[in-house]
C-alpha cells in the first residue's frame, strides 16, 4: 500500500496488523501507538484480537508479564 500515509520500507507496505486495527478504529495510528495482539499470537490479525496501546502501556504490559529468575533478574 504505497499510498498509505504510514507506509514503511520506502513507502511499499504497511504492517497488516496496524492496517486492520486502523480499519477497526476508523483512524490512522499515531507513531506513539502500538497494535497489540491480545492473545499474544502475532499471526492472529483478526480485529477482535487487536487493541490500541501507547508505547508506554505496551512496555508496562509486557514488563509485568516477565518472570524473574531465582537470582531476582529477568
N, CA, C and O atoms as CSV, one atom per row, in Angstrom:
chain,resi,resn,atom,element,x,y,z
A,1,UNK,N,N,0.829,-1.183,0.000
A,1,UNK,CA,C,0.000,0.000,0.000
A,1,UNK,C,C,0.878,1.253,0.000
A,1,UNK,O,O,0.964,1.944,1.015
A,2,UNK,N,N,1.514,1.545,-1.096
A,2,UNK,CA,C,2.416,2.700,-1.134
A,2,UNK,C,C,1.723,4.035,-0.896
A,2,UNK,O,O,2.380,5.013,-0.541
A,3,UNK,N,N,0.410,4.092,-1.084
A,3,UNK,CA,C,-0.320,5.350,-0.884
A,3,UNK,C,C,-0.678,5.604,0.578
A,3,UNK,O,O,-1.136,6.694,0.920
A,4,UNK,N,N,-0.477,4.619,1.438
A,4,UNK,CA,C,-0.824,4.779,2.854
A,4,UNK,C,C,0.142,5.763,3.514
A,4,UNK,O,O,1.351,5.669,3.307
A,5,UNK,N,N,-0.380,6.713,4.310
A,5,UNK,CA,C,0.489,7.718,4.943
A,5,UNK,C,C,1.568,7.136,5.861
A,5,UNK,O,O,2.606,7.767,6.062
A,6,UNK,N,N,1.341,5.947,6.417
A,6,UNK,CA,C,2.314,5.342,7.330
A,6,UNK,C,C,3.052,4.166,6.695
A,6,UNK,O,O,3.579,3.309,7.404
A,7,UNK,N,N,3.092,4.121,5.367
A,7,UNK,CA,C,3.777,3.020,4.686
A,7,UNK,C,C,5.256,3.032,5.059
A,7,UNK,O,O,5.874,4.089,5.185
A,8,UNK,N,N,5.809,1.828,5.233
A,8,UNK,CA,C,7.221,1.695,5.605
A,8,UNK,C,C,8.000,1.045,4.466
A,8,UNK,O,O,7.433,0.723,3.422
A,9,UNK,N,N,9.270,0.859,4.667
A,9,UNK,CA,C,10.153,0.280,3.646
A,9,UNK,C,C,10.059,1.083,2.359
A,9,UNK,O,O,9.725,0.555,1.297
A,10,UNK,N,N,10.360,2.371,2.478
A,10,UNK,CA,C,10.341,3.297,1.340
A,10,UNK,C,C,8.962,3.386,0.691
A,10,UNK,O,O,8.831,3.503,-0.527
A,11,UNK,N,N,7.937,3.326,1.545
A,11,UNK,CA,C,6.577,3.513,1.050
A,11,UNK,C,C,5.981,2.331,0.318
A,11,UNK,O,O,5.061,2.499,-0.482
A,12,UNK,N,N,6.487,1.139,0.578
A,12,UNK,CA,C,5.986,-0.024,-0.155
A,12,UNK,C,C,4.835,-0.732,0.538
A,12,UNK,O,O,3.944,-1.248,-0.137
A,13,UNK,N,N,4.824,-0.772,1.867
A,13,UNK,CA,C,3.748,-1.501,2.530
A,13,UNK,C,C,3.506,-0.997,3.938
A,13,UNK,O,O,4.297,-0.235,4.494
A,14,UNK,N,N,2.389,-1.442,4.503
A,14,UNK,CA,C,2.070,-1.176,5.904
A,14,UNK,C,C,1.844,-2.535,6.563
A,14,UNK,O,O,1.286,-3.439,5.942
A,15,UNK,N,N,2.270,-2.681,7.801
A,15,UNK,CA,C,2.094,-3.944,8.518
A,15,UNK,C,C,0.602,-4.266,8.620
A,15,UNK,O,O,-0.208,-3.404,8.961
A,16,UNK,N,N,0.254,-5.506,8.322
A,16,UNK,CA,C,-1.148,-5.919,8.280
A,16,UNK,C,C,-1.874,-5.645,9.585
A,16,UNK,O,O,-3.003,-5.155,9.564
A,17,UNK,N,N,-1.258,-5.946,10.717
A,17,UNK,CA,C,-1.940,-5.764,11.994
A,17,UNK,C,C,-2.250,-4.291,12.260
A,17,UNK,O,O,-3.289,-3.973,12.839
A,18,UNK,N,N,-1.365,-3.400,11.846
A,18,UNK,CA,C,-1.630,-1.972,12.015
A,18,UNK,C,C,-2.775,-1.528,11.105
A,18,UNK,O,O,-3.646,-0.765,11.524
A,19,UNK,N,N,-2.773,-2.006,9.866
A,19,UNK,CA,C,-3.834,-1.640,8.921
A,19,UNK,C,C,-5.197,-2.145,9.406
A,19,UNK,O,O,-6.180,-1.404,9.374
A,20,UNK,N,N,-5.257,-3.397,9.853
A,20,UNK,CA,C,-6.516,-3.974,10.337
A,20,UNK,C,C,-7.037,-3.175,11.532
A,20,UNK,O,O,-8.233,-2.899,11.618
A,21,UNK,N,N,-6.155,-2.807,12.442
A,21,UNK,CA,C,-6.573,-2.037,13.612
A,21,UNK,C,C,-7.050,-0.640,13.212
A,21,UNK,O,O,-8.024,-0.134,13.770
A,22,UNK,N,N,-6.378,-0.026,12.261
A,22,UNK,CA,C,-6.822,1.289,11.790
A,22,UNK,C,C,-8.232,1.212,11.202
A,22,UNK,O,O,-9.050,2.105,11.420
A,23,UNK,N,N,-8.506,0.157,10.466
A,23,UNK,CA,C,-9.848,-0.020,9.908
A,23,UNK,C,C,-10.876,-0.220,11.026
A,23,UNK,O,O,-12.000,0.275,10.940
A,24,UNK,N,N,-10.485,-0.939,12.060
A,24,UNK,CA,C,-11.379,-1.193,13.196
A,24,UNK,C,C,-11.719,0.100,13.940
A,24,UNK,O,O,-12.879,0.325,14.285
A,25,UNK,N,N,-10.726,0.947,14.190
A,25,UNK,CA,C,-10.962,2.144,14.998
A,25,UNK,C,C,-11.343,3.372,14.161
A,25,UNK,O,O,-11.746,4.398,14.708
A,26,UNK,N,N,-11.216,3.263,12.844
A,26,UNK,CA,C,-11.652,4.338,11.962
A,26,UNK,C,C,-10.718,5.529,11.864
A,26,UNK,O,O,-11.143,6.628,11.507
A,27,UNK,N,N,-9.440,5.315,12.180
A,27,UNK,CA,C,-8.449,6.388,12.053
A,27,UNK,C,C,-7.062,5.775,11.943
A,27,UNK,O,O,-6.869,4.585,12.193
A,28,UNK,N,N,-6.100,6.611,11.563
A,28,UNK,CA,C,-4.712,6.156,11.494
A,28,UNK,C,C,-4.132,6.047,12.896
A,28,UNK,O,O,-4.496,6.815,13.786
A,29,UNK,N,N,-3.244,5.106,13.087
A,29,UNK,CA,C,-2.496,5.021,14.338
A,29,UNK,C,C,-1.405,6.079,14.314
A,29,UNK,O,O,-0.855,6.396,13.259
A,30,UNK,N,N,-1.103,6.615,15.469
A,30,UNK,CA,C,-0.002,7.580,15.551
A,30,UNK,C,C,1.311,6.822,15.703
A,30,UNK,O,O,1.319,5.607,15.897
A,31,UNK,N,N,2.407,7.543,15.613
A,31,UNK,CA,C,3.727,6.919,15.802
A,31,UNK,C,C,3.894,6.390,17.214
A,31,UNK,O,O,4.720,5.508,17.448
A,32,UNK,N,N,3.120,6.914,18.165
A,32,UNK,CA,C,3.262,6.517,19.566
A,32,UNK,C,C,2.284,5.422,19.973
A,32,UNK,O,O,2.186,5.093,21.155
A,33,UNK,N,N,1.562,4.856,19.015
A,33,UNK,CA,C,0.583,3.813,19.314
A,33,UNK,C,C,1.025,2.469,18.735
A,33,UNK,O,O,1.631,2.393,17.667
A,34,UNK,N,N,0.704,1.432,19.468
A,34,UNK,CA,C,1.051,0.063,19.106
A,34,UNK,C,C,-0.226,-0.714,18.825
A,34,UNK,O,O,-1.235,-0.534,19.507
A,35,UNK,N,N,-0.179,-1.578,17.814
A,35,UNK,CA,C,-1.274,-2.515,17.574
A,35,UNK,C,C,-0.925,-3.779,18.363
A,35,UNK,O,O,-0.128,-4.601,17.912
A,36,UNK,N,N,-1.525,-3.921,19.533
A,36,UNK,CA,C,-1.213,-5.025,20.438
A,36,UNK,C,C,-2.106,-6.222,20.146
A,36,UNK,O,O,-3.319,-6.077,19.997
A,37,UNK,N,N,-1.499,-7.413,20.064
A,37,UNK,CA,C,-2.237,-8.662,19.881
A,37,UNK,C,C,-2.658,-9.168,21.261
A,37,UNK,O,O,-1.810,-9.579,22.054
A,38,UNK,N,N,-3.945,-9.142,21.550
A,38,UNK,CA,C,-4.460,-9.515,22.874
A,38,UNK,C,C,-4.074,-10.924,23.290
A,38,UNK,O,O,-3.737,-11.156,24.451
A,39,UNK,N,N,-4.120,-11.872,22.353
A,39,UNK,CA,C,-3.789,-13.249,22.693
A,39,UNK,C,C,-2.295,-13.548,22.508
A,39,UNK,O,O,-1.862,-14.690,22.656
A,40,UNK,N,N,-1.517,-12.514,22.183
A,40,UNK,CA,C,-0.070,-12.583,22.014
A,40,UNK,C,C,0.384,-13.444,20.841
A,40,UNK,O,O,1.567,-13.763,20.726
A,41,UNK,N,N,-0.556,-13.824,19.965
A,41,UNK,CA,C,-0.227,-14.558,18.743
A,41,UNK,C,C,-0.085,-13.534,17.630
A,41,UNK,O,O,-1.086,-13.014,17.138
A,42,UNK,N,N,1.141,-13.236,17.228
A,42,UNK,CA,C,1.392,-12.193,16.239
A,42,UNK,C,C,0.879,-12.540,14.848
A,42,UNK,O,O,0.826,-11.675,13.974
A,43,UNK,N,N,0.503,-13.788,14.638
A,43,UNK,CA,C,-0.066,-14.191,13.353
A,43,UNK,C,C,-1.576,-13.980,13.309
A,43,UNK,O,O,-2.175,-14.046,12.236
A,44,UNK,N,N,-2.191,-13.732,14.445
A,44,UNK,CA,C,-3.647,-13.586,14.561
A,44,UNK,C,C,-4.020,-12.111,14.446
A,44,UNK,O,O,-4.046,-11.383,15.438
A,45,UNK,N,N,-4.305,-11.688,13.225
A,45,UNK,CA,C,-4.599,-10.286,12.966
A,45,UNK,C,C,-6.089,-9.996,12.842
A,45,UNK,O,O,-6.485,-9.038,12.178
A,46,UNK,N,N,-6.908,-10.813,13.473
A,46,UNK,CA,C,-8.347,-10.541,13.477
A,46,UNK,C,C,-8.599,-9.249,14.261
A,46,UNK,O,O,-7.931,-8.995,15.264
A,47,UNK,N,N,-9.555,-8.435,13.811
A,47,UNK,CA,C,-9.830,-7.169,14.506
A,47,UNK,C,C,-10.110,-7.343,15.991
A,47,UNK,O,O,-9.683,-6.517,16.797
A,48,UNK,N,N,-10.815,-8.397,16.367
A,48,UNK,CA,C,-11.147,-8.595,17.781
A,48,UNK,C,C,-9.935,-8.969,18.624
A,48,UNK,O,O,-10.010,-8.946,19.853
A,49,UNK,N,N,-8.818,-9.314,17.984
A,49,UNK,CA,C,-7.600,-9.654,18.720
A,49,UNK,C,C,-6.638,-8.467,18.838
A,49,UNK,O,O,-5.601,-8.571,19.494
A,50,UNK,N,N,-6.975,-7.360,18.217
A,50,UNK,CA,C,-6.079,-6.205,18.204
A,50,UNK,C,C,-6.635,-5.070,19.043
A,50,UNK,O,O,-7.837,-4.806,19.036
A,51,UNK,N,N,-5.742,-4.400,19.769
A,51,UNK,CA,C,-6.152,-3.241,20.549
A,51,UNK,C,C,-5.051,-2.188,20.498
A,51,UNK,O,O,-3.875,-2.506,20.318
A,52,UNK,N,N,-5.451,-0.938,20.658
A,52,UNK,CA,C,-4.509,0.181,20.645
A,52,UNK,C,C,-3.910,0.352,22.034
A,52,UNK,O,O,-4.631,0.453,23.026
A,53,UNK,N,N,-2.583,0.382,22.090
A,53,UNK,CA,C,-1.869,0.713,23.323
A,53,UNK,C,C,-0.821,1.755,22.973
A,53,UNK,O,O,-0.277,1.751,21.869
A,54,UNK,N,N,-0.539,2.640,23.907
A,54,UNK,CA,C,0.588,3.540,23.711
A,54,UNK,C,C,1.860,2.721,23.903
A,54,UNK,O,O,1.818,1.612,24.436
A,55,UNK,N,N,2.966,3.262,23.476
A,55,UNK,CA,C,4.237,2.566,23.670
A,55,UNK,C,C,4.458,2.310,25.156
A,55,UNK,O,O,4.901,1.230,25.547
A,56,UNK,N,N,4.151,3.301,25.976
A,56,UNK,CA,C,4.317,3.175,27.419
A,56,UNK,C,C,3.432,2.057,27.989
A,56,UNK,O,O,3.898,1.231,28.774
A,57,UNK,N,N,2.165,2.038,27.591
A,57,UNK,CA,C,1.249,0.997,28.071
A,57,UNK,C,C,1.723,-0.382,27.633
A,57,UNK,O,O,1.656,-1.342,28.401
A,58,UNK,N,N,2.199,-0.477,26.401
A,58,UNK,CA,C,2.653,-1.755,25.854
A,58,UNK,C,C,3.878,-2.262,26.605
A,58,UNK,O,O,3.954,-3.441,26.949
A,59,UNK,N,N,4.834,-1.376,26.861
A,59,UNK,CA,C,6.032,-1.765,27.617
A,59,UNK,C,C,5.669,-2.211,29.029
A,59,UNK,O,O,6.199,-3.206,29.524
A,60,UNK,N,N,4.774,-1.482,29.671
A,60,UNK,CA,C,4.356,-1.833,31.024
A,60,UNK,C,C,3.662,-3.191,31.032
A,60,UNK,O,O,3.929,-4.017,31.904
A,61,UNK,N,N,2.777,-3.426,30.074
A,61,UNK,CA,C,2.057,-4.702,29.975
A,61,UNK,C,C,3.038,-5.868,29.916
A,61,UNK,O,O,2.904,-6.835,30.666
A,62,UNK,N,N,4.019,-5.776,29.029
A,62,UNK,CA,C,4.956,-6.888,28.865
A,62,UNK,C,C,5.952,-6.992,30.011
A,62,UNK,O,O,6.391,-8.093,30.346
A,63,UNK,N,N,6.312,-5.880,30.612
A,63,UNK,CA,C,7.246,-5.955,31.742
A,63,UNK,C,C,6.594,-6.644,32.940
A,63,UNK,O,O,7.268,-7.356,33.685
A,64,UNK,N,N,5.295,-6.438,33.132
A,64,UNK,CA,C,4.592,-7.090,34.240
A,64,UNK,C,C,4.448,-8.591,34.021
A,64,UNK,O,O,4.283,-9.345,34.979
A,65,UNK,N,N,4.509,-9.030,32.755
A,65,UNK,CA,C,4.367,-10.451,32.440
A,65,UNK,C,C,5.689,-11.210,32.519
A,65,UNK,O,O,5.697,-12.439,32.593
A,66,UNK,N,N,6.817,-10.474,32.505
A,66,UNK,CA,C,8.112,-11.147,32.570
A,66,UNK,C,C,8.286,-11.845,33.906
A,66,UNK,O,O,7.844,-11.343,34.940
A,67,UNK,N,N,8.913,-12.975,33.884
A,67,UNK,CA,C,9.160,-13.718,35.118
A,67,UNK,C,C,10.608,-13.511,35.552
A,67,UNK,O,O,11.525,-13.466,34.732
A,68,UNK,N,N,10.779,-13.389,36.844
A,68,UNK,CA,C,12.132,-13.242,37.385
A,68,UNK,C,C,12.770,-14.619,37.582
A,68,UNK,O,O,12.087,-15.590,37.906
A,69,UNK,N,N,14.081,-14.687,37.382
A,69,UNK,CA,C,14.832,-15.902,37.647
A,69,UNK,C,C,15.048,-16.011,39.150
A,69,UNK,O,O,14.728,-15.088,39.900
A,70,UNK,N,N,15.579,-17.118,39.575
A,70,UNK,CA,C,15.783,-17.342,41.009
A,70,UNK,C,C,16.730,-16.315,41.633
A,70,UNK,O,O,16.673,-16.071,42.839
A,71,UNK,N,N,17.605,-15.709,40.810
A,71,UNK,CA,C,18.521,-14.684,41.338
A,71,UNK,C,C,17.886,-13.283,41.351
A,71,UNK,O,O,18.554,-12.305,41.685
A,72,UNK,N,N,16.602,-13.186,40.989
A,72,UNK,CA,C,15.895,-11.918,41.025
A,72,UNK,C,C,15.978,-11.125,39.738
A,72,UNK,O,O,15.328,-10.087,39.616
A,73,UNK,N,N,16.758,-11.585,38.777
A,73,UNK,CA,C,16.897,-10.893,37.490
A,73,UNK,C,C,15.896,-11.455,36.485
A,73,UNK,O,O,15.383,-12.563,36.642
A,74,UNK,N,N,15.636,-10.662,35.453
A,74,UNK,CA,C,14.713,-11.115,34.405
A,74,UNK,C,C,15.408,-12.032,33.428
A,74,UNK,O,O,14.785,-12.510,32.480
